[in-house]
């Protein structure tokens, strides 16, 4: 039985990964500090089924505290999947030091733990935000002109570089996965699809920043989990950076039309100026993921939004 250590395992992506691994008879240790960025009860609901599984354990720890990590997580692991981070572009502009501490120092602590415990497979959640304002689309991993425009994005670049150092010095296989706008059941409540859907179903206005022409490469959660699982099994090289996206950008106006179709409710829109730190587009090349991981997009956005609609109506009892 393989033993996987997952940081951020009570969050949106992490809890789906735990679902997948427990279903395949992995032993899973989850680290989460239940950061107050959103309500603890949401994460508790995410992991409620996991707590009943004898192959699951939860360690409530802060990845900034290396001494506690070293003491509590002192077990043999086959793989570390490091998903924990302070998330969000706009909040990082308000509190850049906290983002640096969690996302950079926390990542270094997890790499130190991997070194100490002899863990040779390390999968890291990076972000499409590292590309910043880059007109060369679709974005390819071999385009090394990264132009991050938020503290959050800069911390993700730092995490990738730290991984390269530890891979080179200690032989840790480090796979950085650049996620592109992940959505689906359990999505964080601050993210657009969740926030817009809830407000549309409530009949309250939604705030749209800019003129609606910004584009995002929305990726359904099942495809992201597929990519993570394949990265966990990857053995061909010691260091890789790989996009996980949908390869089909959608404008904000197109998203609103798709949500109206999926939810059966017309949005009431409040237009606001563009926000600092937001990029005009994200667009993933997935050639590398296809070649290295055998990754394939299985859920187009309209199908994903229908599944999200089924979930959100049940979750909030609309």
N, C-alpha and C positions, 0 to 999 in steps of 0.2 A: 504494500500500500504506500503510494507516494504521499509525502507530507509537504504541503504548500503553505507558506507564510504570506498572507495578504494584508497589506496596510490599506486603510480606508475601506475595509471590508464590509462596513455597515452602510456605506453610501450607495448611490444609484448604480454605478457600474460595478462596484465591489460586490454588492449583494447578489447581483445577477451572476457574477463569476462564481461566487460561493454556491449558488443554486446548481450551476452546471457541474462543478467539481464534486459536490456531495452526491449528485445523481450518478456520477461515474466512480463512486467509491474511493475518492481521495480523502485523506485526512487533512483538515483545514484548520489552521490557526489564524484568527483574525485580530488585527490590531486596529483600534479606532479610539479616538479621544472624544467623540461626540461633540465636535466643535460647534460653538453656538451660532455659526453662520446661518443655520436654519434649525428648526425645532428638533430636539432630541427624540420626541415621540415618533417622528417620521422614520428615523433610522431604526428605532426599536421595532416598528412594524415591519421594516425591511428584513430584519434578522429573526423575527419571532419563530418562524419555522426551523431556522438553523439551530436554535438553542435546544431543540428536542432531539437533535441528531448526535449520537455518541462520538462521531468522528469530527465534531466541531468544538472548538474552544474559542472564547473571546477574551482578549487581553485589553483592558481599558487603559491605554497608555498614550503618552504624547511623544511623537517621534523626535522632538527636540531634546528629550531627556535620555541621553545615551546610557547613563548608569542604570536607569530603570529598565530600558530595553535589554541591556546585557544580562540583567538579573532575571527578568520575567520570561524572556523569549529564548532562554538558553537550552534549546533543543536542536536535534539534527533536522534540517529541512533539505528537501531536494531542490526547491525553487522558491525564490522570493518574487512576488508580484507587488511592486510598489506603486499604489494608486493614490495614497494619502497626499493631500496638498491643500493649501488655502486656494480656493478657486475663485475665478471671476476677474475680468479685466478692470471694470470700473472700481470695485472695492480696493484693488491693489494700488490704485492711484491715491486713494485716501490713506492707506496704511502700508506703505511699501516695506517698512522695516519688518513687520510681522510676516509678510510674504517671503522676504529673504530668509528669515529665521526658520520658518516651517519648510519651505520648498527647497532651499539650498542646504542649510545646515541639517535639516531632517533627512534629506536624501543622502548627504554624506554620512550621517549616523547609520542609515540602513546599509550603506555600502561597507562601512566599518564592521557592522554586525555580520554581513555576508563573509567578509574576510576572516573574521574571528572564528566563525562557525564552519568555514570551509564550504559555503554554498557556491556552487559554480554556475548557476543559471539565475539571472536577474532581469526581470522584465519591468520596464519603467514607463509610466504614463506621461508622455510628453503631450504637446498640443500644436494644433495648426497655427496658433497665435505666434509661434516663433518666426514665421515667414514675414509677418508685419505687412507693410505696404509694398507688395512685390507684384509688378504688373506682368511678370513672366508666368502665365498660367497655361495648363495646370501646374501647380507647384510640385517640383520634383526634389527628392532628397539630395540629389547631387548638385543642386543649386546652393552653393555655400554662402551666397550673399544674403544672410539673414538680417532683417531690419525690424526687430521687435519695437513696438511703440507703447508698451505698457510694462510696469514692473512685473506683473504676472508672467508675461511672455519672456522677459529677461531671465526670470528664475528657471523657466523650463529649458532655455538654452544652457544655462549653468548646469542643470541636472544632467543633460546629455553629455556635456564636456567632462563632468566628474565621472560619469560612467566610462568614458573613454580612458581616463586616467587609471581607474581601478581595473579595467579590462587589460590594459597594457602592463600594469605593474604586477597584478596578482592572478591573471588568467581567469577572471570572472567573465563569463559570457554575458554581455550586456546588450539587451535589445530595447531600444527606445521606440515606442509606438506613438506617432503623432496623431492624436484623435481629432477628427473633424466633426464638430457640433453634434454630439450624441443625443439621441432622443428615444423615448419609449416609456413604458410603464415604470413608475418610481423616479422619473426624471426630477432633478432638483426643482423646487418650487420657484426659484428666482429666474429660471431659464425661459426663453421666449415661448416655446410651444406650450409648456405647462402653464405659465402665467397667462398667456393669451386665451388658452382653452378655458381655463377656470373663469376668467372674467367674461368671456363670451357666453358661457353657460349661465353665469349669474346675471347677465344683462347689463354689466357695468362697462364703462369705456376702457379701451386699451391704449397705452401710450406707445406710439411708434416714433422712433428717433430718425430724422431725415425724411427724404421723399419716397422711401420704399424701394429704391433701386439697389440698395446694398444686397449682395448675394452671399449665401452660405451653403456649404456642402453638408447637408443634413444626413446623418448616418444612423441607421436604426440599431438599437442596442444588441440585437441578436448577431448582427454582422461584426460589431466590436468584440463581443465575447468570442466569436469564431476566430477573429484575428489574434486575440490574447492567447487562446488555447493553442493555436498553431505556433505562436512565438514561444510559448512555454516548452514546446517540443523541438524547437529549431536547434540544429547543431552544426550547421555548415561553416560558420565563422564565429569569431569571438566578439565582434562589435558590429551592430547594424542599427541604422535609423530608418524606420519604415512608416510611411503614411497609412493610416486606416481611415478611409473616407468612402463616400458614395460615388464620387467622380461625376456628379450631376448637380452643379450649383443651382440654387433657386432664389429668386429675388424675394424681398420681404413682401412685396405686393402679391407675388405668386403664392407665397406661403399663406397669406391671409385668405386668398381665394380657395386654396386647398383646405384650410381649416374650416371655412364656411361650408364647403362641400362635405367634409367628414363629420362635422358636428351638427349640421343642419341649422346653423344659427348665423345670422349676419353680424359682423363685428361693428361696434361703435368705436370710431378711431379718433384719438386726440394726437395731432401731429406736434412733435417737439423737435428742437434743433439736434443735429448730430452730436454724439457724445465723444469727449476726448478719449483716445485709446482704442476706439472701435475702428476696425479696418473695413475698407469698402467691399472686399470680397474674400472668400476662401474657396479653394478649388483644388482638390487632391488628384494628383496622378497616382494611380494604384498599380502601375506596372510592376514596381518593385515588390509590393505585397503579393501580387499574383505570382511573380517569378520565385521569390524566396519562400513564401509561406503557402502558396496555393490558395490564397484568399480570393473569395468571390463575393460580390454584392448579391444578396438574396432578397432584400426587401426594399422595393422602390418607395419613395416618400409617401405617396398616396395610400399604399397598403399599410405602411407604418403608422400613418395618422389615423387610419381606421382602427387599428389595434390600440393606439393610444386613447382614442375616444371611448372604446369599450372599457378600458381601465379607469379613466378619470371619472366617468359617470358612476362606476361602482365605488370608487375610492371616496368621492365626496357625496355619494348618494343623490345625484341629480336625477 
